[in-house]
């Protein structure tokens, strides 16, 4: 079956929009109507005129689309496409953690469940976390969750002290500093670009730190011709498309692999994308009370961005 052609037909029949994260496999990125990072995808979900949103990403991203579009059908090719960072911050323990800091303003990374978002004051992404934390009044104490490495990076950039939930992304926390240093020796002419979810020893070697979108833009505007990319390798497809004459070297994790891929993101395939559109399932559903509670901090993020 020509999945690409069939998906295009279904898009027209359903009046559907396909949103895909940079970490999806290249074939899905190529068939998507919009490819972006978490902030850009949330912004696209908020303003879409489509009747059906097909979200090629992970579960929390589809939840975000549903929070912003309660009346629309939101489809996810694989309902099991979760997120290790989100899974490491269950709503029950997080509420208990929050209750221990009752006077803190709760800043929550978008890589979290709707239930955790509902316990928050504002949501952030790696693109806007520094900007949003910087605008919180100086007399406000801050609790940041769930990624401790992003939290430490934001603290360093803003000078704000924050209480951190001890979470991390399984993809970004296993980059090997030793292997990165070896790559720098092998490619002395390359800039190291890294996502702020990486551990501090890895970030210390970076020439530029930013969200997936910011990393992509940096490779387009930098005069450098070679880059060591310290984030999920799916972004390299967009980098190669935008800068075909440049070289991109994926940084290896500390597990013997040549590059670092998110197993949850890779659960989505072209066949699953076709079948979810054909059968209009799996659907992302949220109870109205949960959706409404999670909407307020998410809307605040979009306004502050």
C-alpha positions in Angstrom: 0.0 0.0 0.0 1.1 3.5 -0.8 0.6 4.9 2.7 1.5 8.4 1.8 -1.1 8.6 -1.0 -3.8 7.0 1.2 -3.0 9.4 4.1 -3.3 12.4 1.8 -6.8 11.1 0.7 -7.9 10.6 4.3 -6.7 14.1 5.3 -9.1 15.6 2.7 -12.0 13.3 3.6 -11.7 14.0 7.4 -10.7 17.6 7.1 -7.7 16.6 9.2 -4.4 18.2 10.1 -1.4 16.1 10.9 1.0 17.5 13.5 4.3 15.8 14.0 7.2 16.3 16.4 10.8 16.6 15.3 11.5 13.3 16.9 9.2 11.3 14.6 10.6 9.1 11.9 11.4 11.0 8.7 8.5 9.5 6.6 6.0 10.8 9.1 7.6 14.2 9.2 7.4 14.4 5.4 3.6 13.6 5.3 2.8 16.0 8.2 1.1 19.4 7.6 3.3 20.9 10.4 6.5 19.7 12.1 7.7 21.4 15.2 8.6 21.4 18.9 6.2 21.2 21.8 5.5 24.9 21.9 4.9 25.3 18.1 2.7 22.2 18.0 0.6 23.5 20.9 0.3 26.8 19.1 -0.8 25.1 15.9 -3.3 22.9 17.8 -4.8 26.0 19.3 -5.4 27.8 16.0 -6.2 24.9 13.7 -9.5 25.0 11.7 -9.4 21.3 11.0 -12.1 19.0 12.4 -9.6 16.2 13.2 -6.2 16.6 14.7 -3.8 13.6 14.1 -1.0 14.0 16.6 2.2 12.1 15.6 4.1 12.5 18.9 3.6 11.1 22.3 0.6 10.9 24.7 1.1 14.1 26.6 1.3 16.1 23.3 -2.0 14.7 22.1 -3.5 15.5 25.5 -2.3 19.1 25.0 -4.2 19.2 21.7 -7.3 17.9 23.3 -7.1 20.3 26.2 -7.0 23.2 23.7 -9.7 21.6 21.4 -12.3 19.8 23.4 -14.8 19.7 20.6 -12.4 18.2 18.0 -11.5 14.6 17.4 -7.8 14.0 18.4 -6.2 10.9 17.2 -2.8 9.3 18.2 -1.4 6.6 16.0 -0.2 4.5 19.0 -1.9 5.2 22.4 1.1 3.5 24.1 3.5 6.2 22.8 4.2 7.6 26.3 7.1 9.7 27.8 9.6 8.5 30.4 9.8 12.0 31.8 6.0 12.3 32.2 5.8 8.7 33.6 8.4 9.6 36.3 6.0 12.3 37.7 2.7 10.6 38.6 0.0 13.0 39.8 -0.4 11.5 43.3 3.2 11.8 44.4 3.5 15.2 42.6 0.5 16.6 44.6 2.1 15.4 47.8 5.4 17.1 46.7 3.5 20.3 45.9 1.7 20.2 49.2 5.0 20.3 51.0 5.7 23.7 49.3 2.3 25.4 49.6 3.7 28.9 49.0 5.4 28.0 45.7 4.4 29.0 42.2 4.3 25.8 40.3 6.0 25.8 36.9 5.5 22.6 35.0 7.3 21.4 31.8 4.9 20.5 29.0 6.3 16.9 29.1 3.8 16.0 31.8 0.3 14.4 32.0 -2.9 16.4 32.0 -3.4 15.5 35.6 0.0 17.1 36.6 -0.7 20.1 34.4 -4.0 20.6 36.3 -1.9 21.0 39.5 0.2 23.7 38.0 0.2 27.5 37.8 1.9 27.8 34.4 3.2 25.3 31.7 6.5 25.8 29.9 8.4 24.3 27.1 12.2 24.2 26.5 11.7 27.1 24.1 10.1 29.4 26.5 11.0 28.2 30.0 13.7 30.9 30.6 11.4 33.6 29.4 8.4 32.5 31.5 10.4 32.0 34.7 12.0 35.4 34.3 8.6 37.1 34.3 7.5 35.5 37.6 7.7 38.2 40.4 10.9 38.0 42.3 9.2 37.5 45.6 7.5 34.3 44.4 9.1 31.0 45.4 9.1 28.6 42.5 8.6 24.8 42.2 9.8 23.4 38.9 8.8 20.0 37.5 9.4 17.4 36.2 12.8 17.7 34.5 15.5 18.6 37.0 18.2 19.1 34.3 16.0 21.7 32.4 15.3 23.2 35.8 18.9 23.6 36.6 19.6 25.2 33.2 16.7 27.6 33.8 18.1 28.5 37.2 21.5 29.2 35.8 20.0 31.4 33.0 17.6 33.4 35.2 19.4 33.4 38.6 16.2 32.2 40.2 16.3 29.6 42.9 13.8 26.8 42.4 12.7 23.6 44.1 13.1 20.8 41.6 11.2 17.6 41.1 13.8 14.9 40.6 12.8 13.8 37.1 14.7 13.3 33.8 14.2 12.2 30.2 15.5 8.7 29.5 16.9 9.9 26.1 18.7 13.0 27.2 20.1 11.7 30.5 22.1 8.8 28.9 24.3 10.9 26.5 27.9 10.0 27.3 30.2 12.9 28.2 33.2 10.6 27.5 31.9 9.7 24.0 31.0 13.3 23.3 34.5 14.4 24.1 35.8 11.7 21.8 33.6 13.0 19.0 34.9 16.6 19.6 38.4 15.3 19.1 37.4 13.5 15.9 35.5 16.5 14.6 37.4 19.6 15.8 35.7 21.8 13.2 32.2 21.0 14.6 30.0 23.0 16.9 28.3 21.0 19.7 24.6 21.8 20.0 22.6 20.3 22.9 19.1 20.2 24.4 18.8 21.6 27.9 17.3 18.3 29.2 20.9 16.9 29.0 22.9 16.5 32.2 25.1 19.5 33.2 28.5 17.7 32.4 27.3 17.2 28.8 25.9 20.8 28.5 29.3 22.1 29.6 30.8 21.0 26.3 28.1 22.7 24.2 28.7 25.7 21.9 24.9 26.3 21.8 22.1 25.1 24.1 18.4 25.3 23.0 15.1 23.6 22.3 14.7 21.4 19.2 13.4 24.4 17.2 16.2 26.6 18.5 18.8 24.0 17.6 17.4 23.7 14.1 17.5 27.5 13.6 21.0 27.7 14.9 22.2 25.2 12.3 20.6 27.3 9.6 22.1 30.6 10.6 25.5 29.5 11.9 28.4 29.8 9.4 29.7 26.5 10.7 29.4 23.5 8.3 29.5 20.7 10.8 27.5 20.0 14.0 27.5 17.4 16.7 23.8 17.1 17.7 23.1 16.2 21.3 19.4 15.4 21.3 17.1 12.8 19.8 18.3 12.0 16.3 15.0 12.6 14.6 15.7 16.3 14.4 18.6 15.7 12.0 16.1 14.9 9.2 14.9 18.5 9.4 18.4 19.9 9.7 19.5 18.1 6.6 16.5 19.4 4.7 17.1 23.0 5.8 20.9 22.9 5.3 21.6 20.1 2.7 25.3 21.2 2.4 26.1 20.8 6.1 27.1 17.8 8.1 25.3 16.5 11.2 26.9 14.0 13.6 24.5 12.4 16.1 26.0 12.2 19.6 26.0 8.7 21.0 24.4 7.6 24.2 26.2 5.5 26.8 24.8 2.2 25.7 26.8 1.3 22.6 24.3 2.7 20.0 25.5 5.0 17.2 22.7 7.5 17.9 20.0 8.2 20.4 16.4 7.6 19.6 13.3 7.8 21.8 11.6 4.4 21.8 8.2 6.0 22.6 8.3 8.4 19.7 9.3 5.6 17.3 6.1 3.6 18.2 4.3 5.7 15.6 4.7 4.4 12.1 3.2 5.2 8.7 1.0 2.1 8.8 -0.3 3.1 12.3 -0.9 6.6 11.1 -2.9 5.4 8.1 -4.9 2.9 10.3 -5.7 5.5 13.0 -7.1 7.9 10.3 -8.9 5.1 8.5 -10.6 3.8 11.7 -10.7 7.1 13.6 -9.0 5.4 16.6 -7.2 5.5 19.0 -8.9 8.6 20.2 -7.6 10.9 23.0 -10.3 11.6 25.5 -10.3 13.7 28.7 -13.0 14.3 31.3 -14.3 17.9 31.2 -13.2 18.7 34.8 -9.6 17.5 34.1 -9.5 19.3 30.8 -10.7 22.6 32.3 -8.2 22.4 35.2 -5.3 21.7 32.8 -6.4 24.4 30.4 -5.8 27.4 32.7 -2.0 26.9 33.1 -1.6 25.9 29.5 -3.5 29.0 28.3 -1.3 31.1 30.5 1.8 29.7 28.8 0.4 30.5 25.3 -0.4 34.0 26.5 3.0 34.6 28.1 4.7 33.2 25.0 
